[in-house]
Amino acid sequence: MTAAVALAALSLLGGAGPSPTGLPAGWRQVSHGPAGGVVYEGRIVNEFARWDARPSAIYLPPGYNQQSRYPVIYLLPGMRGSPSSYWRGMRFATVADQLIASGRMQPFIAAIPAAGPIVHPDRGEWAGIWESYLIQDVVPWVDAHLPTVASRDGRALEGLCAGGFGAVDIGLRHPGLFGTLGSWEGYFAPVFRDGPFVHASALDLAAHDPRLLVRTNAQRLRSSDVRFYISAGRNHGRVLRDWSLEFAQELQSLHLEHELWLRPAAKRGHFWRATLPSALLYAGAGFMPATTTPTPPSTG
């Protein structure tokens, strides 16, 4: 019985019994893939912005069961941060299911948190309370509720546009937490004085500048085998393609492991959908082999 079927059966019984997913009561299915993967939507409480009741999303792979351990790909939306940009706009469950079912990726969990100002898009960054939310609320919540590989080698952090900036910035600012960092047509410096950067000092801005962070910490990043995924299409809005190319060149000069994915000229249409398979594959290649049974607790 798949997790989706079991959850539906429980709902007919009034929700009696433990959830077969590990997700708390109130999480609901919003999408599913062709091989049995399911996307659920629900709230991960934000202790730094408790007024924000918007739902986050969790993808559970085909064959999911709580006796296994799964790596996790954390995906940051652009601002304002709607997880539906992934599970609806990019048909995430379909793409992820196909990669897993074909054997190109091991099964994984994806966590997509909501973030950013509610009043207007493009006026926020994955910094300040949103960075704190991801690091202190979302990651611990996922590890507490789901059977994850709770280590750097079992976590990747990627995002699109503002989420791409946030993924690289946050990952570099919290060493040891994520093994792969990915930016999908994003930027690599706090170039937009919005959100938490409106009144930021020069020192604060420097502390959120991935270009400076990779130069300063290059040796540690190499020894820790931190990997980077960068994708670029064309300019969009105020975000320039050249920023991605220049950051990839910086990674190359520092001998940091990375992949630069450029949309083929013949591949037109939805850039985010085009980059999704290669971004997931790159993240998956950095994960340790999954376990099929949980590690027994130490008896001391």
C-alpha positions in Angstrom: 0.0 0.0 0.0 1.4 3.4 -1.0 1.6 6.3 1.5 -1.1 8.1 -0.5 -3.5 5.2 -0.5 -2.9 4.6 3.2 -3.5 8.2 4.1 -6.7 8.2 2.1 -7.9 5.1 3.9 -7.2 6.8 7.3 -9.1 9.9 6.3 -12.2 7.7 5.7 -11.8 6.4 9.2 -11.8 9.9 10.7 -8.0 10.1 10.8 -7.7 7.3 13.4 -4.2 5.7 13.8 -0.7 7.0 13.1 0.1 8.7 9.8 2.0 6.4 7.4 4.0 9.4 6.3 5.2 10.8 9.6 3.6 14.2 8.7 1.4 15.7 11.4 -2.4 15.9 11.1 -3.6 18.6 8.8 -1.1 17.9 6.0 -3.0 17.2 2.7 -2.0 15.7 -0.6 -1.9 18.3 -3.4 0.0 16.5 -6.2 1.3 13.1 -7.1 3.7 11.6 -9.7 3.3 8.7 -12.1 5.3 6.2 -10.0 3.6 6.9 -6.6 5.5 9.9 -5.3 3.3 12.4 -3.4 3.4 16.1 -2.6 1.8 17.2 0.7 1.1 20.7 1.8 1.0 21.9 5.4 2.4 24.4 7.9 5.9 24.3 9.4 5.5 26.8 12.1 7.8 29.8 11.7 8.9 30.9 15.2 10.4 34.1 13.7 7.2 35.1 11.9 4.3 33.4 13.7 1.8 35.5 11.8 2.8 33.7 8.6 0.4 30.7 8.2 1.2 29.9 4.6 1.8 26.2 3.9 5.1 24.6 2.9 5.3 21.5 0.8 6.9 18.0 1.2 7.6 15.5 -1.5 7.8 11.8 -0.5 9.2 9.5 -3.1 7.7 6.3 -4.7 7.9 3.4 -2.3 8.3 5.7 0.7 8.3 4.0 4.1 9.4 5.1 7.6 11.8 2.2 8.0 14.2 3.7 5.4 16.4 6.7 5.5 16.2 9.3 2.7 18.4 12.3 1.7 16.6 15.6 1.5 16.7 18.3 -1.2 15.6 21.7 0.3 14.2 24.0 -2.4 13.8 27.7 -2.0 11.2 29.5 -4.1 11.7 33.0 -5.4 10.2 35.9 -3.5 7.5 35.9 -2.5 8.1 32.3 -1.7 5.3 30.0 -2.9 6.1 26.3 -2.9 3.5 25.8 -5.6 6.0 27.3 -8.1 7.7 23.9 -7.8 5.0 21.3 -7.3 2.5 22.9 -9.7 4.5 25.2 -12.0 7.4 22.8 -12.5 5.4 19.5 -12.2 7.9 18.5 -9.5 6.4 15.1 -8.6 6.3 14.0 -12.2 10.0 14.9 -12.9 11.2 13.5 -9.5 9.2 10.2 -9.9 10.6 9.7 -13.4 14.2 10.2 -12.3 13.7 7.8 -9.4 11.7 5.1 -11.3 14.3 5.1 -14.1 17.1 4.4 -11.6 18.9 7.7 -12.3 18.4 8.9 -8.7 17.9 7.2 -5.4 14.7 8.0 -3.6 14.8 11.3 -1.8 12.6 13.7 0.1 12.1 17.3 -1.0 11.2 20.1 1.4 9.9 23.4 0.0 9.3 26.1 2.7 7.2 29.3 2.1 8.9 32.6 2.8 9.0 36.3 2.1 6.7 39.2 2.4 3.0 38.7 1.7 2.2 42.2 0.5 4.1 42.2 -2.8 6.5 39.9 -4.8 10.1 40.8 -5.4 10.5 42.7 -2.2 12.4 40.2 0.0 15.4 38.0 0.3 16.2 34.6 1.9 17.9 36.4 4.8 17.0 37.7 8.2 14.0 35.9 9.7 13.7 33.7 6.6 17.2 32.4 6.9 16.6 31.8 10.6 13.3 30.0 9.7 15.0 27.7 7.3 18.0 26.8 9.6 16.3 26.8 13.0 12.7 25.7 12.2 12.5 23.9 8.8 15.6 21.6 8.8 15.1 20.4 12.5 11.3 19.9 11.8 12.0 17.8 8.7 14.6 15.7 10.6 12.2 15.3 13.5 9.2 14.2 11.5 10.6 12.2 8.6 13.2 9.4 8.2 16.1 11.5 6.8 19.8 11.1 6.4 20.4 13.9 8.9 23.9 15.0 7.9 25.7 17.2 5.4 26.0 14.3 3.0 22.3 13.8 3.1 21.2 17.4 2.4 21.2 19.7 -0.6 20.0 23.3 -0.7 18.9 24.8 -4.1 16.6 27.6 -5.2 15.5 29.7 -8.1 16.1 33.4 -8.6 16.0 35.0 -5.1 15.9 31.4 -3.8 19.1 30.7 -5.7 20.8 33.6 -3.9 19.4 32.4 -0.6 20.6 28.8 -1.2 24.2 29.7 -1.9 24.3 32.5 0.7 22.7 30.4 3.5 24.7 27.3 2.7 28.0 29.2 2.8 27.0 30.9 6.1 26.2 27.6 7.8 29.1 25.3 7.0 28.6 21.6 7.6 24.8 21.7 7.1 24.5 21.1 3.3 26.7 19.2 0.9 25.4 20.7 -2.3 24.3 24.3 -3.0 22.4 25.3 -6.1 21.3 28.5 -7.8 18.9 28.4 -10.8 19.3 31.6 -12.7 20.0 33.5 -9.4 22.4 36.1 -8.2 25.5 36.0 -6.0 25.6 39.2 -4.0 23.0 41.3 -2.0 22.5 43.5 -5.1 18.9 44.4 -4.3 18.5 46.5 -1.2 15.2 45.0 -0.3 13.8 42.9 2.6 16.4 42.6 5.4 19.0 44.5 3.3 17.1 47.8 3.1 19.0 49.3 6.1 22.0 46.8 6.1 25.4 48.1 6.8 28.4 47.5 4.6 29.6 44.9 7.0 26.2 43.1 7.0 26.1 43.1 3.2 29.6 41.6 3.0 28.5 38.8 5.4 25.8 37.9 2.8 28.0 38.1 -0.3 28.7 34.6 -1.7 31.5 35.9 -3.9 33.4 37.0 -0.8 32.4 33.9 1.2 33.7 31.4 -1.4 37.1 33.2 -1.6 37.5 33.4 2.1 36.5 29.8 2.8 37.7 28.1 -0.4 40.1 25.8 1.4 37.5 24.6 3.9 35.0 24.2 1.1 37.4 22.0 -0.9 38.3 19.9 2.1 34.6 19.4 2.9 33.7 18.5 -0.7 31.0 21.2 -0.9 29.5 21.1 -4.4 27.8 23.9 -6.4 25.2 23.7 -9.2 24.7 26.9 -11.3 22.2 27.2 -14.2 21.6 30.1 -16.5 19.2 30.9 -19.3 18.8 34.6 -20.3 18.5 37.8 -18.3 15.2 38.0 -16.5 14.0 41.2 -14.9 17.0 42.8 -13.1 18.8 39.4 -12.8 21.6 39.1 -15.4 22.8 35.9 -17.0 26.4 37.1 -16.7 26.2 36.9 -12.9 25.8 33.2 -13.0 28.6 32.8 -15.6 31.0 34.9 -13.5 30.3 33.0 -10.3 30.9 29.7 -12.1 34.2 31.1 -13.3 35.0 32.1 -9.7 34.3 28.5 -8.6 36.5 27.2 -11.4 39.4 29.5 -10.4 39.1 28.3 -6.8 39.0 24.6 -7.8 35.6 24.1 -6.2 33.5 21.3 -7.5 30.6 22.6 -9.6 28.4 22.2 -12.6 27.3 25.0 -14.9 24.1 24.2 -16.8 23.2 26.4 -19.7 19.8 26.1 -21.4 20.4 24.8 -24.9 19.5 27.4 -27.6 17.0 24.9 -29.1 15.2 24.4 -25.7 12.7 27.2 -25.4 9.8 27.8 -23.0 9.8 27.3 -19.2 13.4 27.7 -18.0 12.7 26.4 -14.5 11.2 23.2 -15.9 14.2 22.8 -18.2 16.7 23.1 -15.4 14.9 20.9 -12.9 16.0 17.5 -14.0 19.7 18.4 -14.2 19.5 20.2 -10.8 18.0 17.2 -9.1 20.5 14.8 -10.7 23.4 16.9 -9.6 22.1 17.1 -6.0 21.4 13.3 -6.0 25.0 12.5 -7.2 26.3 14.1 -4.0 24.3 12.0 -1.6 25.6 9.1 0.4 23.9 5.7 -0.5 20.5 5.5 1.1 19.9 2.9 3.8 16.9 0.6 3.8 16.7 0.2 7.5 17.2 2.7 10.3 20.5 2.7 12.2 19.9 1.1 15.6 20.4 3.5 18.5 23.6 3.2 20.5 23.3 1.3 23.7 26.4 3.0 25.2 
